[in-house]
Amino acid sequence: MNTITPYFNENDNFILYEGECNSVLDKLTEQVDMIFADPPYFLSNQKKTTAFGKPKIRDKGEWDRVLPWEEINAYNKCWITKCRKLLKENGTIWVCGTYHNIYSVEQSLIELGFKILNIVVWQKLDPPPTPYGGRLNFSAEYIIWARKSDNVPHCFNYDLLKEYNGGVEMPDVWKFARPGFWERSCGKHPTQKPLRLLYRILQVCTQEGFTVLDPFAGSCTTGIAANLMGRKFIGIDINKEFLDYGIRRKIEILDPNKADKILNKMSENPEEVTVMVNHVNQELRKKMIDCGICYLRAGDSKGSLCVTPGFERMQYVLLHTNGADCQLFKLKNKGTFQIWTKETLEKYGFTPSHSPYYIVLHFDPKTIKHLGNQVHLKEGANTFRAKIRRLSDFLGIN
């Protein structure tokens, strides 16, 4: 059997191969849990156009040249066939595209026995202007999610995604901006995908320790997201410069501080549900849980109420005592609160003493999750201040 030497290998955790994907795929034997593919869209026709008022030629490279439809179909069927052999029976595949290639991909997947699960719409929050007239602006791409077998169940983190989405099922339209400067500090790639998009995809159907394959690795966004989330990565690309860019990104996250910063950035979601984190002593906590009421000081009668951004997405309250014994409860109404007087709280048996007015949150006293002491909430004086944080800080994916 033919063998191939990796172009780069970091402890079998981040492996890159240089070469045309079909040739390399023939020589791989390791079975993988998930495949993410961002294949050529076949958009580059070398025509002159304008972008932001400047002349530009539509040419990403030889790998993206416009081809006849029959050749596009043959190419997609070839690489998908080879990927299928490396995918575990319970594995899934994600493939990106636009109308230029996505229908060919869908046809190939169906013909090869895959079961289509969803077609996710990636709605770009900051789409570039379409450089030619006569059309609506292109502001979305499509990602087909399919499993290998119609009969073998696949990994799907349904409950976690539902919790992240405020208790309702995760939709198939995702809103993310294009890659920011913070994820392009090591180089540039013409079709680089945002880390936040790959983070979401890996959240959907992988677990810690899974192996992820990307046959069109490019700048290795898939690999960076995978490694930061505790997954192994195998990437292939024909372009040495792109792989070198990916290696620089990998070296960057070997620094634990840098890795933490990028993980925190890529896990941000402008639509994510938030949590009100509130310190209370043991006696008051019991009283709050008995009544399903959490209250916070709202200032004095001469002040004004300033609502922190993220309050409108708040759907949980987390009670803790000096950073320990954390319990998560679901609010009865998302993003809403009441203002009560001290006297009203006293009617419920509370003994407030710091302010004449209080923000009151009503929650379901049935615990959603008991986090114990695993959440690090001790921040000195800040430990005792109420604050809004994102739900993913407390419900990490493993």
SVG drawing of the C-alpha trace seen along z (x, -y; Angstrom):
<svg xmlns="http://www.w3.org/2000/svg" viewBox="-47 -62 54 64">
<polyline fill="none" stroke="black" stroke-width="0.4" points="0.0,0.0 1.2,-3.5 2.2,-5.6 2.6,-9.3 4.7,-11.5 3.0,-14.4 4.0,-17.9 3.6,-18.8 2.7,-16.7 2.3,-18.1 2.0,-15.1 -0.5,-13.3 -2.9,-16.0 -2.6,-18.3 -1.5,-16.6 -1.1,-18.2 -0.5,-16.7 0.5,-18.6 -0.9,-17.5 -4.0,-17.2 -6.7,-15.9 -7.8,-12.9 -4.2,-11.6 -3.6,-12.1 -7.0,-10.6 -6.1,-7.4 -3.1,-7.0 -4.8,-7.7 -6.1,-4.8 -7.2,-6.4 -10.9,-6.4 -12.4,-9.8 -15.5,-10.9 -16.3,-14.0 -15.4,-15.6 -15.6,-19.3 -15.0,-20.3 -14.7,-23.7 -14.1,-22.6 -13.7,-24.8 -16.8,-26.8 -15.5,-27.1 -16.0,-30.9 -12.7,-32.2 -13.3,-33.2 -10.6,-35.9 -13.1,-38.6 -12.5,-42.2 -14.8,-43.7 -14.7,-46.3 -14.7,-46.0 -15.0,-49.0 -14.5,-51.2 -11.2,-49.5 -10.6,-47.3 -10.3,-43.6 -9.9,-40.3 -12.1,-37.4 -9.3,-34.9 -8.6,-33.0 -6.3,-30.6 -6.1,-27.7 -7.9,-25.5 -11.0,-27.6 -11.3,-28.0 -14.7,-27.8 -15.3,-24.3 -18.1,-22.7 -20.9,-21.2 -20.0,-17.7 -16.4,-18.2 -17.7,-19.8 -19.9,-16.8 -17.1,-14.3 -14.7,-16.1 -17.2,-16.3 -18.2,-12.7 -14.5,-11.6 -13.4,-13.3 -16.6,-12.5 -16.2,-8.9 -12.7,-8.8 -13.8,-10.7 -16.6,-8.2 -14.1,-5.3 -12.4,-7.2 -15.5,-8.2 -16.7,-6.0 -20.1,-4.3 -21.7,-6.8 -19.8,-9.7 -21.0,-12.9 -19.8,-15.3 -20.3,-19.0 -19.7,-20.6 -19.8,-24.3 -20.9,-26.0 -22.9,-28.5 -25.3,-27.8 -22.2,-27.3 -21.3,-24.0 -23.7,-23.0 -26.3,-21.3 -23.6,-19.1 -22.3,-18.3 -25.9,-17.4 -26.4,-15.1 -23.1,-13.3 -23.8,-12.8 -27.2,-11.2 -25.9,-9.0 -23.1,-7.7 -25.6,-6.7 -25.3,-9.6 -28.4,-10.8 -28.9,-14.6 -29.7,-15.9 -29.8,-19.7 -28.8,-22.4 -27.5,-25.2 -27.6,-28.8 -24.6,-30.8 -26.0,-34.4 -23.1,-36.8 -23.5,-39.8 -21.0,-41.8 -21.3,-40.6 -19.1,-42.4 -21.0,-44.2 -21.6,-42.1 -19.1,-43.4 -21.5,-43.2 -24.9,-44.5 -28.2,-42.9 -28.4,-40.7 -29.3,-40.8 -26.3,-41.0 -24.7,-37.6 -25.0,-37.5 -25.1,-33.8 -23.4,-30.4 -24.9,-27.0 -23.5,-24.0 -24.9,-20.5 -24.8,-18.3 -25.1,-14.5 -24.4,-11.3 -22.8,-8.3 -25.5,-5.8 -29.3,-6.0 -29.5,-3.4 -26.6,-4.2 -27.3,-7.0 -24.9,-9.9 -23.5,-12.0 -25.7,-15.0 -25.4,-17.2 -29.1,-18.1 -29.6,-19.0 -26.5,-21.2 -27.5,-23.1 -31.0,-23.5 -29.7,-25.0 -27.5,-27.4 -30.4,-28.5 -32.6,-29.4 -34.5,-26.1 -35.6,-25.8 -34.2,-23.8 -31.2,-25.2 -32.3,-26.6 -30.7,-26.0 -29.9,-29.7 -26.7,-30.9 -25.6,-34.5 -21.8,-35.0 -19.5,-37.8 -16.7,-37.0 -13.2,-36.3 -12.1,-39.2 -8.6,-40.7 -8.0,-38.7 -8.2,-35.4 -6.1,-36.7 -3.0,-37.9 -0.8,-35.1 -1.6,-35.5 -4.4,-35.7 -6.5,-33.2 -9.0,-34.2 -11.8,-32.0 -11.0,-31.7 -14.0,-30.6 -14.7,-32.2 -13.6,-30.3 -17.1,-30.9 -18.7,-29.0 -16.4,-26.0 -16.9,-26.2 -20.7,-25.9 -20.3,-23.0 -18.0,-21.1 -20.5,-21.8 -23.2,-20.1 -21.8,-16.7 -18.4,-16.0 -17.1,-15.3 -13.7,-15.6 -11.2,-13.2 -13.0,-12.9 -10.9,-13.1 -11.8,-15.6 -10.7,-15.6 -10.6,-18.6 -9.6,-17.6 -9.4,-21.3 -7.7,-22.6 -6.6,-26.0 -5.6,-28.2 -6.5,-25.3 -9.4,-27.1 -11.0,-23.6 -7.9,-22.4 -7.5,-25.4 -11.1,-25.2 -10.8,-21.4 -7.6,-21.5 -8.9,-24.3 -11.9,-22.1 -9.9,-19.0 -10.3,-17.3 -7.7,-15.8 -7.2,-17.2 -6.1,-15.9 -5.8,-18.4 -5.0,-18.3 -4.2,-21.1 -2.5,-21.5 -1.1,-24.9 2.1,-24.9 1.7,-28.6 -1.8,-28.0 -0.5,-25.1 2.4,-27.3 -0.2,-29.9 -2.1,-27.1 1.1,-26.0 1.7,-29.6 -1.8,-29.6 -1.2,-26.3 2.1,-27.5 0.2,-30.6 -2.2,-28.5 0.6,-26.5 0.8,-29.5 -1.8,-28.7 -2.7,-32.4 -3.2,-33.0 -5.2,-29.8 -7.5,-30.9 -8.1,-34.3 -8.9,-32.8 -11.1,-30.1 -13.1,-32.8 -13.4,-34.9 -14.5,-32.1 -17.1,-30.8 -18.7,-34.3 -22.2,-34.4 -24.1,-37.7 -27.3,-35.8 -26.3,-33.6 -28.5,-33.2 -27.0,-34.9 -27.0,-34.2 -27.4,-36.5 -24.8,-35.4 -25.6,-36.4 -23.8,-35.8 -26.1,-35.0 -25.5,-33.5 -26.7,-30.0 -29.8,-31.1 -30.9,-33.6 -30.3,-31.1 -32.7,-28.7 -35.3,-31.4 -34.9,-32.4 -35.2,-28.9 -38.3,-28.3 -40.0,-31.4 -38.5,-31.2 -37.3,-34.8 -33.9,-36.3 -33.5,-40.0 -30.7,-42.5 -30.1,-46.0 -31.5,-48.7 -30.0,-51.8 -31.6,-54.5 -34.6,-56.8 -32.3,-59.5 -30.5,-57.3 -31.4,-55.8 -31.6,-52.2 -29.0,-51.2 -29.6,-47.9 -26.5,-46.1 -26.3,-44.9 -27.1,-41.2 -30.0,-41.5 -32.5,-41.1 -31.0,-37.6 -30.9,-36.6 -32.7,-33.3 -31.0,-31.8 -30.0,-32.9 -27.0,-31.3 -26.9,-31.4 -23.6,-30.9 -22.1,-31.5 -18.7,-33.2 -17.9,-31.4 -19.0,-27.9 -22.1,-25.7 -23.3,-27.0 -26.8,-26.2 -28.4,-27.2 -32.1,-28.0 -34.3,-29.0 -36.1,-32.3 -39.8,-32.2 -39.6,-34.9 -36.6,-35.6 -35.0,-39.1 -37.6,-40.5 -37.6,-41.8 -39.7,-43.7 -38.8,-46.6 -40.1,-45.9 -39.9,-48.1 -38.2,-46.9 -41.7,-46.6 -42.9,-44.2 -40.0,-41.9 -40.7,-41.9 -44.2,-40.6 -42.5,-37.4 -40.4,-36.9 -37.2,-38.6 -35.3,-41.2 -33.6,-43.5 -31.6,-46.3 -29.4,-47.9 -31.8,-49.8 -35.4,-50.9 -35.8,-49.4 -34.8,-46.0 -34.6,-44.2 -36.6,-41.0 -36.2,-37.9 -38.7,-35.1 -37.3,-31.6 -38.3,-28.0 -37.0,-26.7 -36.4,-23.3 -32.6,-23.2 -31.5,-23.0 -27.9,-22.1 -25.9,-21.9 -22.4,-23.0 -20.9,-22.6 -17.5,-24.3 -16.4,-23.5 -17.1,-27.1 -14.4,-29.6 -16.3,-32.6 -13.9,-33.9 -12.7,-37.2 -11.9,-39.1 -14.3,-41.9 -16.0,-41.1 -17.1,-37.7 -20.0,-39.4 -21.2,-41.6 -24.0,-40.5 -23.0,-40.2 -24.2,-38.9 -22.3,-36.2 -22.9,-33.9 -24.4,-30.5 -21.5,-28.7 -19.3,-29.8 -21.1,-27.3 -22.2,-24.6 -19.0,-23.7 -19.0,-21.0 -16.8,-18.0"/>
</svg>
